Amino acid sequence: MSDFIKIAVDAMGGDGSPKKIIDGIILNHKSNKKCFYKIFGDRDLIFNLINNKMDKNFFELVHTKEKIKSTDSPLEGAKRGKYTSMWMAVQSVKDREADIVISAGNTGALLVVSKLNLKMIDNIDKPALSALWPNKKGMSVVLDLGANIECSSKNLLDFSVMGASLYTSLYPNEKPNVALLNIGSEELKGNEIIKETFKILNEKNSNNYNFSGYIEGNHLMDGDVNVIVSDGFTGNVALKTAEGTANFITSELKKTLSGNVIGKISSLLNISNIKKFKQRLDPRLYNGAIFIGLDSPVVKSHGGTDYIGFSNSLDVCYRIVNGSLIDKIKQNI
């Protein structure tokens, strides 16, 4: 068991839990026998979902009936106490009983509970919420996506290092290009904080990444930049815009191809290409945001995803730990 990567799982957070959480664990285990799952939640609800479907050497159930609700404010969630499934999962990482924690529960509460239990990495002032986005050439890391509405140039510099470290943990054979999300590509564009950050990054030589200057919103998916850095307000707006656009395109395509006889015939003739297109925009494949900057990794699965999406976020957990994310950040900060 010592060779396993140990994942602490809050089984009670998100829509359809705990069933989708346990189904996600079972699916993930089929393709990865290098993880041990420490599962926190109501044993009465969980046991029959997992019993006889997984070897008991690969998981442990830690019983609690207490959970943080999706309707709780971050502070209300934290006040529910140390016996909620989310708190206990985070606590197990603090106590070094697990390598990483994942929850599909209340995002704000997860951030507060994590900050209460886990220390910040030295010289980092604020954690960031980061995630993977698809682009034309592969994947990009984007941060911050909402943890910090206001950021200093020091915060944005830290995000650059942390984002690059995350990217190289997930893709160890690549050196990422880092860019600042801005309203233009010229050096004079943007507010004073982003211009100051640009100047520092432009003068700084890093073995961890290449600095590519500014990137505008209409070039986020080009694939020339691997790490996109922003304050939490701008990043969250960009995220929601991208998600909405992807949903609009897929729904309109579906409507067009099923609206009349010609559309239906066309869809049958191009079924293979349509499946590839749909899969490329499937948000379940990119599920798993990361609170980055804490001394232990914390992953947030989308509360509305299904068991396939949750399984993919477990794969992100494995790759983060296997890629030594925290050590990389400490070395480069």
Residue, then its C-alpha position, 0 to 999 in steps of 0.5 A: m500500500s505504501d507504493f499507492i497514491k492515496i486519494a482522500v475522497d469527500a463522497m457526499g459532495g455534489d449532485g447525485s452523491p454518493k452514487k456518482i462518486i463511488d461509480g467514478i472511483i470504480l471506473n477510475h480503478k479499472s484503468n489505474k491500479k496505482c491509487f488507494y481511495k480513502i472515502f469519507g461519507d455515510r457508510d450506510l449509503i456507500f457500502n452496498l455501492i462499492n461492496n464486491k465491485m472493488d478489491k478491498n485492498f484499494f479502498e477504505l471507508v471512513h464513516t460520517k453522516e455529517k456533510i456540507k450542503s451546496t446551499d451553505s455559504p463558505l463560512e456556514g460550511a466551515k462552521r458545520g465542523k470537523y466531522t463533515s465528510m469534506w473536513m475529514a477528507v482535508q484533515s486526512v491530507k493534513d495528517r499525511e494519511a493521504d497525498i491529495v484530497i478531492s471533493a465535488g461539494n461546495t466550492g467556497a466551503l472547500l477553499v475555506v476548509s482547506k485554508l483552515n487546515l493546510k498551510m500555504i507554500d512559503n513565499i506564496d500569499k494567495p492560493a489560486l483556482s486553476a483548471l485545464w482548458p482544451n485548445k487546438k493543439g492540446m490543453s492549457v492551464v488557466l488560473d485564477l478562476g475565481a479564488n481571488i477577485e483582486c490580485s497584486s503583481k506579486n500574486l500574478l507572478d506566483f500564479s505564473v510559477m504555480g501554473a507552469s509547475l502544474y503544467t509540467s506535472l501533468y505534461p512532464n516532457e513539455k516546457p510551457n509558454v506563459a501569458l497574461l490575459n489582457i485586453g490587447s497584445e501591446e505592452l501599453k494595454g491593461n491596468e497598472i498591475i498587469k503592466e507591472t507584472f508584464k515588465i517583471l516577467n519580461e525581464k525575468n529568465s526562468n528555466n520553468y517556462n517561457f514568457s509569451g507576453y499578453i494573450e487576448g480572449n479570442h486567442l485562448m484556444d489557439g494553443d500557442v500558450n500553455v499557461i494563461v494567468s489572470d486575476g480571479f474576476t477576469g478568469n472566472v468571466a472567461l471560464k463561464t463565457a467559454e463554457g457557455t459558448a461550447n454549450f451553445i455550439t453543441s446544442e445548435l449543432k444538435k438542433t441543426l442536424s436533427g431538425n429535418v430529413i437533410g440534417k438527419i441524413s447529413s448527421l448519419l453520413n458524418i457520424s464519426n466526425i460528429k462524435k469526435f467534435k462532441q467529445r472534444l467539447d465534452p466538459r467531463l474530459y476536463n473535469g477537475a479544478i485545482f486549488i494551488g498554492l497550499d502545501s498539499p494539493v486540493v482538487k475540486s470536481h464540478g458538482g454537476t458532473d457525472y461519474i465519468g467526469f468524476s473519474n477523470s478528476l481522479d485521474v488529474c489527482y493521480r497525475i498531480v501527485n505522480g508529477s510532484l506538483i508541490d515540490k516543483i512549485k517549491q523549487n521554482i517559487 
